[in-house]
Amino acid sequence: MIDLERFKAARARVKNIVVKTELSFAPRLSELSGCNVFLKKENLQKTGAYKLRGAFNRIAELSDTKRDLGVISASAGNHAQGVAYSAKHFGIRSVIVMPEATPLLKVVSTKSLGAEVILAGENYDEAYKYAKELAKTEELEYIHPFADDDVIIGQGTIALEMIEEESLDYVLVPVGGGGLISGISSAYKNISPNTKIIGVVAEGASAMHHSFKNKKVCNSKSVKTIADGIAVRDVNEKNLNLILECVDDIIMVDDEEIANAVLFLLEKQKLVVEGAGAVGVAAILHDKIQIPKGKNVGIVLSGGNIDATMLSLIIEKGLIKSYRKMQFKTILIDKPGSLQSLTNILCKAGANIIKVDYNRISTTLDYGDAIISMALETKGLDHQNEIRDKLAQAGYKIDEFY
């Protein structure tokens, strides 16, 4: 366990740099879970994620000589922005190596903070290898995103803020490399040892989950998840040991559950949260953890830097999954009035047509036919079943697609 005084010193160090984000009561989540749920909104942090805390604390602790040489790091994005912001504050050079598939938003945001961005590798671990080699070549100080005591302690300042505001029985924390949960759990065990700290990983990046359960390092061969902020393949042994000492359990959620949580937060809480930041909410929504009714539960929303394309896809799939959108195609006779007859049925059923595609030249069609594709805005499963029945009664055979 890390000494409490180090967390207090870090908090004093970052106090005028980071935003003391809100720990807000979440009425809808509380109602669904039967608990009192509070959201720690690190998605509203200056750089859109908690990573600024650890990066600033690490760079602030460097000697003037090392700091002036410049810093380098590998990151999928949030740590990158934290390092870049901190380096800009100190007026020093920063180089960030990002995986080639990093969302454009995070690349642009990092560059806008003055960092030199290099895209290398298919995932974080390959980018990390490249960055470490470049650090030696150019004599730059490497700032690790999670396997570093000063970084861990900086992230742990979140816990000090949460403890001041609410007495929590459970705290749910996203887990990738483990820096965030190492800091939060260590701080909590110092001050509030009875609070249960629960880590949440993405099923497609489950190395830390397996390592925790087996009490030894179990690396993954590959990672694949929409939660790119926690898509870490290899486990750091030092972090694992701290997690084994201070964390009560680690659970998993899959990408569908994460996407559902992102959409829930957008619609019900009016919060834009990235996949990694939404895993704790996903765990509550999908009953991945059994918490006694009436308990106070904190969930860390670790970041909000979601790619617009990914958010659009999540919304689209969410509308279909919640029966608010229906898409189908059918065959019509290609003559005046055919389309009007179909739309009249849909109008009477109360369906709002939001997209129409009319194809009369497909080689798969019989002569004189046309394929009509439609997207409808609907009001739930019962409404969709009513639409299906009315179309069937009128003799239409529909082929639904998603």
N, C-alpha and C positions, 0 to 999 in steps of 0.2 A: 504494500500500500504506500502511495506517495504521501509525503508529509504535508499536512494541511497548510503550514506556513507558506509553502511554495505556491499553493493555489491562491492564497491571499495576496502574495507579492505579485503574481501574474495579473490578478484582477486590478490591482492598483496601476500596473503597467499599461493595461489595455483600456482602462476606464474611459479615457478621453478619445479613444480611437473607435471602439465598437459601439453599436447601439445596444442599450439594455432592452432587449426585445420583450414583448408582452407575453405573459403567461395567462391566457384567457380561458374562461369557462366556455365549454362547447355544449350548448343545450341539447342539440339533436343527438350527438354521440352519447351524451349522458343518458338520454331517454332510451336509446337503443340498447345500451349496455347495462343499465341499472346502476351505474357508478357515477361519480362526479368527475367528469373528464375535463382536463385542462390542456390547452395546446401551447407549447413553447414555440413562438413564431420566429425561428431563425431564418425562415424564408424572407423575412423583412429586414434582415441584416444589411449593412451597407453594400456588400458585394453579392447579396442575394443568398448567402449561406454562412454557416457558423465557422467555416474554415479560416476566416480572417483572424479569429482569436488566436489560434495556434500558430499561424504563420507570423503574425506580428510579435507574439511573445518570443518566438525562436530568434527572429532577426534582431529584436531589441536586446537579446542576451548576448549577441556576438560582440567580440572585441572590435574596436574601431578599425584595426588593421584588417581583420577578416571581412568585416562588413564592406569596407571600401573596395575590396576586390570584386564584389558582386556576388549574386546568389543564383542558383539554378534549382529547378525541381521538375519532376514528372507529375502530371496530373490530368484527370479526365475533365477538369474544368474549374471546380469550385476552389480547390486548394491553389490552383494556378492564379485565380483572381485575388485570393488572399495574399499570396506571395508578391504579386505584381503591385497591389495596392500598398503593401507594407514597404516594398522597395522604393516605390515612388515617394512615400512619406519620408524616407531617410535619404532620398536623392541618390540612390545607387542603381547599378545595372541589374536587371533580372532577365533570365533566360528560362523559358518554359517549354518542356517537351511534352506534347500531347499525342495520344493515339490518333491514328489517321481518321478514324470514324467519329471523332469528337464533334458534337453538334456545333454548327456554325455560330450560334449565339454565344457559346462559351469562348470560341476562338476570337471572335470580334471583340467581345467584352474584355478579354485578357489583353489584347493588343491595344485597346483604347486606354488601358492603364499604364502603358509605356513599356510593356514587356516585349522581348523578342520571342516569337512563337515558332517552334519547330514541330512539324508533324512527323511522327515516326512510330512504327509498330502497329500491330493489330489490336493490342489491348494495353492496359496500364503497365503490366509487367515488362513488356517489350520496350515501351517508352522509358520506363525506369532504367533498364539496362543501358539504353543509349545515353540517357542523361548522366548516369554515373561515369561513363567513359568520357563524356564531354566535360564534366566537372574537373576531372584530372587534367585533361588536355589544356583547358583554359584557366585553371586555378580558381574555380568558382566554388563557393561554399554550398554544399548540397542541403536543401531543406526538405526533409522527408515528410510526406503528407500524414503519416500516422505512426511510424516506428521511431519516435524521438520524444524524449521526456519533456522537453520544453514545449513541443507542439501539443502533446497530450495534456499537459498542465494548462495550457492556454484554452484548449477545448473544455476543460473541466470547470472554467469560470462560469459556464452555463449553469452548472449545478448550484453554485453559490447563489446565483440570482433566483433560481427556482426555490431553493430552501428558504430564502428570505420572504418569499411571497406566499407560499402554500405549504402545508404539511401533507405530504403525499405518501400514500401506502405503496404505490407501484409507479415506476417510471419506465416507459418504453422508448428504446433508443435504436436508431438505424445502425447496422453494422456492416462495414466493408472490410477495411484493414484493421479496424478496431481502435483507432485513436480516440474517437469521440466517446465511445462507451468506456474505454479505459479511464479517461479523465473524469467523466461523470460518475462512474461507479466508485472510483477511488475517493472522490470528494464526498460522495454520499456516505460511504462507509466510515469516513472520518467523523461526519457530523450527525448523520441520521442512519445508523447502521441497520435499523429495522425496516427501512424502505427497501422493497424488492426491486432490483434492477433487471429488466428483461431486454435482451437484445433481439432485434428482428433482422433477418437476412432475406435476400431474394433467393428463391429456389434455384435460379439459374446462376447464382454465385454463392454457393453454400459451403465454401471451404471452412469458414470460421465456425459454422454450425456443427459440422462433422468433427472438427478439431476439439470443440468444447465438449461434445458428447463422448469422444474417445479419450479426452484428456492428453492429447498429443497432436503435433502438427500433422494435418491431413490436407495437402494441397489439392486443388482441382486441376484437371487437364486443360479445361477451357471454361470460359464464362459466357453466358448469353442471357441478358435481361434488359428490360426497358429502364431499369434503375441503374443508369450508367455511373452514378456517383458512388455506388457500393459494389461495382463490378470488379472485385479483386480476386485474382486467381490463387495467389500464394499467401500463406499465413506467416506472420512474424512471430517467432517463438517468445520473444520478450513480452509482446502485447498479449499473447495467449496466456502466459503465466499470470499476468495482472488480471486478465478477465476471469481466469479460473479462481482467482482469489476473491474477486469483488463482485462478480456477476452471478445472479441467481439462476438464470436460464436463458437459452437462446432458441428462438422459434423461427419458422420459415413461412413465407407467403409467396404465391406464384404471381406471374405477370398479369393474369386476368384480375386477380385480387388487388394488385397494386394499381392497375388502371382504373378499377372501380373506385378505389380510395381517392385517386387524383380527381376524378369527376365529382365524387361526393364533396370533397373540400371546395371545389370550384362552385358547385351549385348551392350547397347548404351553408358553407362557412365564408363564401366569397373570397377564397384564398387560392392563389396560384402556387402550387407545390409540385416539385419534380418527383419522379418516381421514387428515388431514394428517400426523399423526405416524407413520403406518404406511407411507408411500410408499417409504421406503428398504427396508423389509422386502419390500414388494411387488416391487421391482426385483430383489431376490435370488431370491425364490421363483419369479419368472416369467422368469428369465434375460434381463433387460433390459440386463445389463452383463456383459462377459466379464472376469473377474478370475482371474489365474493361481492354480492350486491352492497351498494352503499360505500364502497371504498373510494378513496381519492386517487385518481390516476392521472399522471402527467405523460404527455406524448411530445417528443421532440420532433418538430417539423424542421429537418436539418437544412433544407434549401428549396429555393423556388426557381432555379435557373433551368426551366424546361424548354426544350426546343419547340418552336411554334408548330412545326410539322408533326411532331409527336403528340402535342396537345390536341391538334386537329383530329388526328387518327383516334385518340382516346375518346374524344367527344363523339365522333361518328360511330364507333363501335358501341359506346355506352348508350347512345340513343336507340340503336338496334336491339341491344341486349335488354333494355328496359321497356321494349315494345312501344317506343315513341316514334319509331321510324320503320317503315315497311317498304321493301323493294321487290318488284316482280316484273316478269315479262309474259306476254301472251300473243297469240296470233289473231289478227283481224283481217277481214276481207277488205282489200284496198279499194274502197269506194266512198263517196261523200256520205257523211253521217255516221260512219262506223266508230270513229273516235268519240264523237259526241254521245253516242249511246253508252259507251263505256264510262265516260266522265260523268254522265247523268246518274249512273248507279253509284259512283263514288261520292258524288255531291249529296245524294239522298242519305248515304251512310255516314255523312259528316267527316269524310276524309279530306285533308288538305293536300292537294297535289303540289309538290315542290320541284319535281323534275320530270320531264317527258322526253323520250327519244323515239323517233318514228323511222323505221328502216324498211324500205320497200325493195331494196336491190340486193339483199343477201342471196347468195347462190344456194343456200339451204332451204329457201322458201319455195313453195309451189307457186305457179303463175297466178297472179291476182291476189296474193296474200301480202301482208306486211307484219313485221314484228314491232310491237309497241312495248317499250320499257318505261316503268314508272317508279318514282319514289314518292311515298306518302308520309305525311305527318299524322300520327295516330295518337290515341289516348289510352293505350294500354292493351293488354292481351285480349280482354273481352271485346274491345273495339275492333282489333285485328281479326278476331274470329267472326265477328258480325260481317266484316268486309268480305272475308273468304266465303261465307255462306251466301251472301247476296250475289257475288260474282258466279259462284257455282250454280245457283238457281237460274241465273240468266244464261247459262251455257258456256261460260268462259273457263278455260283450263289455264291456270296460272302456274308459272314456274318461279318460285321465290329464290332470290339470291342475296348474299350478305357481303 
